[in-house]
Amino acid sequence: MTDESKRVLIVDDEDDLTWSISKHLAKDKGQYELICVNSGKKALDVLSQVPVDLVISDIRMPEISGLDLLVKIKDYYPTTKVIIMTAYGSSEIHEEANKRGCFKYIEKPFEINDLRQLILEGIAQKKGFKGTITDFQLSDLIQMNCLGRVTSALYVNQDENQGVIYFTEGNVVHAQCGEMDGEDALYEMLSWSGGNFSSKRGEEAQKETIIKGWQSLLIEGMRRIDEFRRGSKLDLSDDHAKVTNKMNLILDKMIAQKGALLVSIFDPEGFPISSRMNKQKNDITMREITPVISNLLKQVDTVAQDLKVDSAQEIMVDFGNAVLDMFRIKGKKEFLIFLATDIHHQGIMRMQAKKEIRNLSEIL
């Protein structure tokens, strides 16, 4: 075998099963080298000696379980894909396998041709793919990227309409469609009935506008489509796009201020509606910031209830090397939030924020 040859490693403590699999897959020897072992320890021995493209492992084995083996592979051999075999097909196991970086899973008993297809898909070298959305639902493509834990850009177009969805390690982090970005852009593309798509593996988003989990995004997208089909007004109208654009222009103006690290608008549920970050001065992501801000807002509301006073209109925290300021938008439940490098720049941004709050109150 040459260095470019593909290697597939089967791991199962049942000798009869590994023998049967190796026998049935012998016809594919021209496409990959098949190695079979009967324990997680032996699998790690093989991985330490030769490069392996794909590991297919049973989930329940003595000493080292399939999930534990998956973790070790992802830690030491991150380019190796893993397919989990299990006779204990539960949503909890599937979820846990996905969390640990599982490529796919297959439930026992399975047809050998199904396993063969998974192997061929797993070892295929794809620098990108093209297709039509009539062949796939866009929601399926999103799910594939998320479950595969990939970093990529999914380009979608329908007639004259074009959009792009960015994934970072399986998380939807940004979407753009026309003048819309963030969740609105994603929902707009989900509403398209067909079109073309192409994917560029490894392409990263320049900004992060989406923080919700992909399951929640797809559920909300389907809800909006259902409303539209029932004749309800879809919340993706031109007016809504204009509101989003005006809101983003305000954030763009504020993040351009000297000393600005972060500017965001949070909804009452604790999720950012739209955000702008100065990544040159701050390497933290919105995905990391969101739970911190959300928890702080909830704690302040709890304090207000305990003290039997009105809800906070402004919250300011001086950390010494940064200052966080949060304003409730007048007449609304949303918050305008910004993070500045120091108290001096916070003062300047605070004055600007007070002016922009009036505009945001009219926009939202």
LOMILO-550162 format. One record per residue (C-alpha): residue number from 1; residue in three letters; x negated, y, z negated. Coordinates in pm, whole numbers, padded with zeros to 5 digits. Each point is the difference from the previous one (the first is absolute). Last residue first. Example, Ala and Ser with C-alpha at 12.3 -4.5 7.8 and 13.67 -1.06 7.14 Angstrom:
REM residues 2
VEXGU   n res     px     py     pz
VEXGU   2 SER -01367 -00106 -00714
VEXGU   1 ALA  00137 -00344 -00066
REM end
This chain:
REM residues 364
VEXGU   n res     px     py     pz
VEXGU 364 LEU  03736  04770 -01716
VEXGU 363 ILE -00076  00305  00218
VEXGU 362 GLU  00146  00282 -00211
VEXGU 361 SER -00165 -00121 -00321
VEXGU 360 LEU -00320 -00063  00196
VEXGU 359 ASN -00013  00364  00103
VEXGU 358 ARG  00050  00120 -00357
VEXGU 357 ILE -00259 -00250 -00120
VEXGU 356 GLU -00247  00143  00254
VEXGU 355 LYS -00035  00327 -00188
VEXGU 354 LYS -00052 -00171 -00336
VEXGU 353 ALA -00251 -00236  00161
VEXGU 352 GLN -00206  00292  00133
VEXGU 351 MET -00034  00148 -00347
VEXGU 350 ARG -00086 -00341 -00143
VEXGU 349 MET -00259 -00055  00272
VEXGU 348 ILE -00189  00311 -00112
VEXGU 347 GLY  00021 -00098 -00366
VEXGU 346 GLN -00102 -00359  00074
VEXGU 345 HIS -00304  00132  00185
VEXGU 344 HIS -00118  00168 -00320
VEXGU 343 ILE  00103 -00291 -00225
VEXGU 342 ASP -00214 -00249  00191
VEXGU 341 THR -00009 -00244  00293
VEXGU 340 ALA  00373  00020  00075
VEXGU 339 LEU  00272 -00267  00002
VEXGU 338 PHE  00344  00088  00134
VEXGU 337 ILE  00357 -00111 -00058
VEXGU 336 LEU  00331  00134  00130
VEXGU 335 PHE  00275 -00190 -00181
VEXGU 334 GLU  00341 -00116  00123
VEXGU 333 LYS  00319  00022 -00207
VEXGU 332 LYS  00123  00316  00170
VEXGU 331 GLY  00138  00340 -00102
VEXGU 330 LYS -00347  00149 -00012
VEXGU 329 ILE -00270 -00251  00092
VEXGU 328 ARG -00141 -00147 -00320
VEXGU 327 PHE -00363  00105 -00016
VEXGU 326 MET -00294 -00230 -00079
VEXGU 325 ASP -00356  00121 -00061
VEXGU 324 LEU -00306 -00222 -00042
VEXGU 323 VAL -00337  00162 -00076
VEXGU 322 ALA -00337 -00158  00076
VEXGU 321 ASN -00350 -00018 -00154
VEXGU 320 GLY  00126  00107 -00343
VEXGU 319 PHE  00307 -00222 -00001
VEXGU 318 ASP  00248  00288 -00028
VEXGU 317 VAL  00359 -00128  00014
VEXGU 316 MET  00289  00220  00112
VEXGU 315 ILE  00367 -00096  00006
VEXGU 314 GLU  00263  00243  00130
VEXGU 313 GLN  00381  00000 -00006
VEXGU 312 ALA  00033 -00259 -00274
VEXGU 311 SER  00352 -00136 -00051
VEXGU 310 ASP  00211  00180 -00256
VEXGU 309 VAL -00038 -00061 -00372
VEXGU 308 LYS  00127 -00271 -00237
VEXGU 307 LEU -00351 -00064 -00136
VEXGU 306 ASP  00032 -00373  00071
VEXGU 305 GLN  00156  00067  00341
VEXGU 304 ALA -00275  00244  00095
VEXGU 303 VAL -00267 -00247 -00116
VEXGU 302 THR  00157 -00272  00215
VEXGU 301 ASP  00001  00231  00303
VEXGU 300 VAL -00371  00071 -00062
VEXGU 299 GLN -00072 -00372 -00017
VEXGU 298 LYS  00185 -00063  00328
VEXGU 297 LEU -00197  00274  00177
VEXGU 296 LEU -00329 -00141 -00131
VEXGU 295 ASN  00090 -00352  00111
VEXGU 294 SER  00077  00118  00354
VEXGU 293 ILE -00320  00204  00020
VEXGU 292 VAL -00216 -00297 -00103
VEXGU 291 PRO  00200 -00247  00212
VEXGU 290 THR -00050  00223  00308
VEXGU 289 ILE -00373  00074 -00037
VEXGU 288 GLU -00131 -00346  00088
VEXGU 287 ARG  00211 -00040  00315
VEXGU 286 MET -00066  00366  00073
VEXGU 285 THR -00369 -00087  00030
VEXGU 284 ILE -00299  00107 -00210
VEXGU 283 ASP -00309  00114  00194
VEXGU 282 ASN  00028  00370 -00083
VEXGU 281 LYS -00219  00281  00127
VEXGU 280 GLN -00025 -00084  00368
VEXGU 279 LYS  00334 -00177 -00018
VEXGU 278 ASN  00188  00325 -00054
VEXGU 277 MET  00349 -00146 -00028
VEXGU 276 ARG  00342  00085  00143
VEXGU 275 SER  00323 -00163 -00108
VEXGU 274 SER  00361 -00056  00105
VEXGU 273 ILE  00304 -00149 -00168
VEXGU 272 PRO -00215 -00138 -00282
VEXGU 271 PHE  00183 -00257 -00213
VEXGU 270 GLY  00103  00053 -00364
VEXGU 269 GLU  00372 -00073  00029
VEXGU 268 PRO  00086  00373 -00016
VEXGU 267 ASP -00204  00066  00319
VEXGU 266 PHE -00361  00116 -00007
VEXGU 265 ILE -00144  00276  00219
VEXGU 264 SER -00378 -00006  00034
VEXGU 263 VAL -00314  00213  00007
VEXGU 262 LEU -00340 -00146 -00086
VEXGU 261 LEU -00359  00114 -00038
VEXGU 260 ALA  00033  00377  00047
VEXGU 259 GLY -00309  00199 -00104
VEXGU 258 LYS  00013  00241  00293
VEXGU 257 GLN  00348  00007  00151
VEXGU 256 ALA  00055 -00216  00311
VEXGU 255 ILE  00204 -00244 -00209
VEXGU 254 MET  00259  00276 -00052
VEXGU 253 LYS  00051  00089  00365
VEXGU 252 ASP  00027 -00365  00106
VEXGU 251 LEU  00254 -00058 -00279
VEXGU 250 ILE  00217  00285  00126
VEXGU 249 LEU -00026 -00124  00359
VEXGU 248 ASN  00101 -00346 -00119
VEXGU 247 MET  00324  00133 -00147
VEXGU 246 LYS  00083  00184  00320
VEXGU 245 ASN -00063 -00316  00207
VEXGU 244 THR  00211 -00214 -00231
VEXGU 243 VAL  00289  00245  00020
VEXGU 242 LYS -00031  00009  00380
VEXGU 241 ALA  00009 -00380  00016
VEXGU 240 HIS  00311  00002 -00217
VEXGU 239 ASP  00170  00244  00233
VEXGU 238 ASP -00096 -00211  00302
VEXGU 237 SER  00178 -00293 -00160
VEXGU 236 LEU -00163 -00293 -00176
VEXGU 235 ASP  00244 -00045 -00285
VEXGU 234 LEU  00237 -00200  00218
VEXGU 233 LYS  00356  00134 -00007
VEXGU 232 SER  00239 -00284 -00060
VEXGU 231 GLY  00155 -00177  00297
VEXGU 230 ARG -00024 -00353 -00127
VEXGU 229 ARG -00304 -00054  00221
VEXGU 228 PHE -00171  00302 -00157
VEXGU 227 GLU  00069 -00125 -00349
VEXGU 226 ASP -00144 -00339  00091
VEXGU 225 ILE -00312  00166  00141
VEXGU 224 ARG -00042  00198 -00319
VEXGU 223 ARG  00029 -00310 -00214
VEXGU 222 MET -00250 -00182  00221
VEXGU 221 GLY -00256  00276 -00053
VEXGU 220 GLU  00063  00002 -00375
VEXGU 219 ILE -00058 -00376 -00019
VEXGU 218 LEU -00309  00030  00221
VEXGU 217 LEU -00150  00274 -00218
VEXGU 216 SER  00075 -00185 -00323
VEXGU 215 GLN -00176 -00313  00131
VEXGU 214 TRP -00295  00207  00123
VEXGU 213 GLY -00067  00141 -00346
VEXGU 212 LYS  00045  00375 -00043
VEXGU 211 ILE -00301  00232  00020
VEXGU 210 ILE  00024  00161  00344
VEXGU 209 THR -00171  00324  00106
VEXGU 208 GLU -00369 -00096 -00018
VEXGU 207 LYS -00240  00185  00229
VEXGU 206 GLN -00257 -00074  00270
VEXGU 205 ALA  00140 -00348  00049
VEXGU 204 GLU -00244 -00282  00070
VEXGU 203 GLU -00067 -00200  00317
VEXGU 202 GLY -00132 -00345 -00095
VEXGU 201 ARG  00219 -00201  00237
VEXGU 200 LYS  00155  00201  00282
VEXGU 199 SER  00354 -00113  00080
VEXGU 198 SER  00216  00048  00309
VEXGU 197 PHE  00374  00042  00032
VEXGU 196 ASN  00267  00034  00266
VEXGU 195 GLY  00368  00090 -00020
VEXGU 194 GLY  00331 -00117 -00141
VEXGU 193 SER  00305  00092 -00209
VEXGU 192 TRP -00164  00293 -00177
VEXGU 191 SER  00131  00056 -00355
VEXGU 190 LEU -00318 -00137 -00157
VEXGU 189 MET -00193  00275  00178
VEXGU 188 GLU  00210  00272 -00165
VEXGU 187 TYR -00028 -00171 -00337
VEXGU 186 LEU -00380  00008  00023
VEXGU 185 ALA -00007  00367  00099
VEXGU 184 ASP  00227  00090 -00290
VEXGU 183 GLU -00218 -00201 -00240
VEXGU 182 GLY -00313  00201  00072
VEXGU 181 ASP -00021  00224  00306
VEXGU 180 MET  00243  00182  00226
VEXGU 179 GLU -00095  00243  00274
VEXGU 178 GLY -00018 -00277  00260
VEXGU 177 CYS -00036 -00329 -00184
VEXGU 176 GLN -00263 -00048 -00269
VEXGU 175 ALA -00035 -00270 -00263
VEXGU 174 HIS -00232 -00029 -00299
VEXGU 173 VAL -00095 -00236 -00283
VEXGU 172 VAL  00176 -00330  00074
VEXGU 171 ASN -00193 -00239 -00223
VEXGU 170 GLY -00157 -00321  00135
VEXGU 169 GLU -00361  00095 -00068
VEXGU 168 THR  00065  00347  00141
VEXGU 167 PHE  00274  00013  00263
VEXGU 166 TYR  00076  00289  00236
VEXGU 165 ILE  00319  00036  00206
VEXGU 164 VAL -00008  00190  00331
VEXGU 163 GLY  00265  00171  00210
VEXGU 162 GLN  00101  00079  00356
VEXGU 161 ASN  00327  00098  00165
VEXGU 160 GLU  00008  00050  00377
VEXGU 159 ASP  00138 -00350  00072
VEXGU 158 GLN -00043 -00184 -00329
VEXGU 157 ASN -00349 -00002 -00144
VEXGU 156 VAL -00173 -00168 -00293
VEXGU 155 TYR -00365  00006 -00108
VEXGU 154 LEU -00083 -00219 -00301
VEXGU 153 ALA -00320  00117 -00171
VEXGU 152 SER -00200 -00248 -00205
VEXGU 151 THR -00130 -00105 -00339
VEXGU 150 VAL  00126 -00351 -00059
VEXGU 149 ARG  00142 -00175 -00307
VEXGU 148 GLY  00151 -00270  00227
VEXGU 147 LEU  00328  00027 -00191
VEXGU 146 CYS  00011  00373  00075
VEXGU 145 ASN -00092 -00025  00368
VEXGU 144 MET  00246 -00284  00060
VEXGU 143 GLN  00276  00187 -00188
VEXGU 142 ILE -00046  00308  00216
VEXGU 141 LEU  00015 -00213  00315
VEXGU 140 ASP  00317 -00169 -00125
VEXGU 139 SER  00161  00338 -00075
VEXGU 138 LEU -00082  00105  00357
VEXGU 137 GLN  00206 -00296  00119
VEXGU 136 PHE -00201 -00212  00238
VEXGU 135 ASP  00045 -00108  00365
VEXGU 134 THR  00219  00300  00083
VEXGU 133 ILE -00263  00204 -00183
VEXGU 132 THR -00233 -00063  00288
VEXGU 131 GLY -00354 -00124 -00017
VEXGU 130 LYS -00360  00100 -00051
VEXGU 129 PHE -00261 -00130 -00231
VEXGU 128 GLY -00331  00118 -00142
VEXGU 127 LYS -00353 -00124 -00055
VEXGU 126 LYS  00144 -00350 -00021
VEXGU 125 GLN -00223 -00297 -00058
VEXGU 124 ALA  00227 -00302 -00051
VEXGU 123 ILE -00106 -00213 -00296
VEXGU 122 GLY  00319  00053 -00203
VEXGU 121 GLU  00240 -00023  00293
VEXGU 120 LEU -00153 -00332  00110
VEXGU 119 ILE  00015 -00127 -00358
VEXGU 118 LEU  00362  00107 -00047
VEXGU 117 GLN  00096 -00174  00325
VEXGU 116 ARG -00173 -00323 -00106
VEXGU 115 LEU  00183  00011 -00334
VEXGU 114 ASP  00334  00028  00178
VEXGU 113 ASN -00106 -00279  00238
VEXGU 112 ILE -00078 -00221 -00299
VEXGU 111 GLU  00358  00036 -00119
VEXGU 110 PHE  00021  00093 -00367
VEXGU 109 PRO  00088 -00178 -00323
VEXGU 108 LYS -00115  00212 -00169
VEXGU 107 GLU  00035  00375  00025
VEXGU 106 ILE -00229  00224  00203
VEXGU 105 TYR -00163  00323 -00116
VEXGU 104 LYS -00148  00300  00175
VEXGU 103 PHE -00305  00229 -00023
VEXGU 102 CYS -00011 -00014 -00380
VEXGU 101 GLY -00155  00310 -00155
VEXGU 100 ARG  00049 -00052 -00373
VEXGU  99 LYS  00324  00195 -00005
VEXGU  98 ASN  00134 -00211  00287
VEXGU  97 ALA -00069 -00321 -00192
VEXGU  96 GLU  00177  00142 -00307
VEXGU  95 GLU  00303  00098  00207
VEXGU  94 HIS  00016 -00341  00167
VEXGU  93 ILE -00032 -00172 -00337
VEXGU  92 GLU  00276  00214 -00150
VEXGU  91 SER  00226 -00045  00304
VEXGU  90 SER -00016 -00373 -00049
VEXGU  89 GLY -00125 -00275  00228
VEXGU  88 TYR -00151 -00263 -00227
VEXGU  87 ALA -00113 -00245  00267
VEXGU  86 THR -00284  00236  00077
VEXGU  85 MET -00256  00071  00270
VEXGU  84 ILE -00173  00341 -00017
VEXGU  83 ILE -00161  00154  00307
VEXGU  82 VAL -00321  00196 -00057
VEXGU  81 LYS -00193  00231  00231
VEXGU  80 THR -00376  00042 -00037
VEXGU  79 THR -00121  00358  00049
VEXGU  78 PRO -00009  00066 -00376
VEXGU  77 TYR -00243 -00286 -00078
VEXGU  76 TYR -00117  00063 -00358
VEXGU  75 ASP  00295  00172 -00169
VEXGU  74 LYS  00274 -00109  00243
VEXGU  73 ILE -00131 -00357 -00009
VEXGU  72 LYS -00013  00000 -00380
VEXGU  71 VAL  00358  00129 -00023
VEXGU  70 LEU  00129 -00261  00247
VEXGU  69 LEU -00175 -00277 -00192
VEXGU  68 ASP  00182  00112 -00313
VEXGU  67 LEU  00329 -00005  00191
VEXGU  66 GLY -00072 -00347  00142
VEXGU  65 SER -00079 -00133 -00344
VEXGU  64 ILE -00355 -00075 -00120
VEXGU  63 GLU -00046 -00279 -00256
VEXGU  62 PRO  00284 -00224  00124
VEXGU  61 MET  00203  00100  00307
VEXGU  60 ARG  00335  00172  00046
VEXGU  59 ILE  00003  00264  00277
VEXGU  58 ASP -00120 -00215  00289
VEXGU  57 SER -00254  00182  00212
VEXGU  56 ILE -00040  00103  00363
VEXGU  55 VAL -00322  00201  00042
VEXGU  54 LEU -00069  00197  00320
VEXGU  53 ASP -00307  00157  00156
VEXGU  52 VAL -00268 -00193 -00185
VEXGU  51 PRO -00368  00100 -00001
VEXGU  50 VAL -00229 -00282 -00117
VEXGU  49 GLN -00181 -00086 -00325
VEXGU  48 SER  00175  00187 -00280
VEXGU  47 LEU  00341 -00066  00157
VEXGU  46 VAL -00067 -00374 -00001
VEXGU  45 ASP -00088  00001 -00371
VEXGU  44 LEU  00306  00214 -00074
VEXGU  43 ALA  00219 -00262  00169
VEXGU  42 LYS -00169 -00275 -00200
VEXGU  41 LYS  00098  00181 -00319
VEXGU  40 GLY  00357  00052  00122
VEXGU  39 SER  00041 -00373  00045
VEXGU  38 ASN  00069 -00264  00267
VEXGU  37 VAL -00195  00118  00302
VEXGU  36 CYS  00078  00016  00374
VEXGU  35 ILE -00207  00183  00265
VEXGU  34 LEU  00138  00077  00348
VEXGU  33 GLU -00219  00162  00265
VEXGU  32 TYR  00198  00221  00238
VEXGU  31 GLN  00137  00027  00353
VEXGU  30 GLY -00153 -00309  00163
VEXGU  29 LYS  00086 -00205 -00307
VEXGU  28 ASP  00373  00067  00057
VEXGU  27 LYS  00085 -00363  00085
VEXGU  26 ALA -00134 -00104 -00339
VEXGU  25 LEU  00286  00186 -00166
VEXGU  24 HIS  00208 -00313 -00055
VEXGU  23 LYS -00286 -00198 -00149
VEXGU  22 SER -00127  00282 -00222
VEXGU  21 ILE  00353  00057 -00133
VEXGU  20 SER  00052 -00367 -00078
VEXGU  19 TRP -00335 -00031 -00179
VEXGU  18 THR  00071  00318 -00201
VEXGU  17 LEU  00341 -00137 -00098
VEXGU  16 ASP -00120 -00348 -00093
VEXGU  15 ASP -00282  00138 -00215
VEXGU  14 GLU  00240  00207 -00212
VEXGU  13 ASP -00205  00263 -00189
VEXGU  12 ASP  00052  00251  00279
VEXGU  11 VAL -00233  00251  00168
VEXGU  10 ILE -00015  00039  00381
VEXGU   9 LEU -00284  00217  00136
VEXGU   8 VAL  00018  00147  00350
VEXGU   7 ARG -00314  00107  00184
VEXGU   6 LYS -00014  00207  00317
VEXGU   5 SER -00302 -00013  00227
VEXGU   4 GLU -00199  00324  00046
VEXGU   3 ASP -00294 -00136 -00203
VEXGU   2 THR -00014 -00291  00242
VEXGU   1 MET  00123 -00353 -00079
REM end
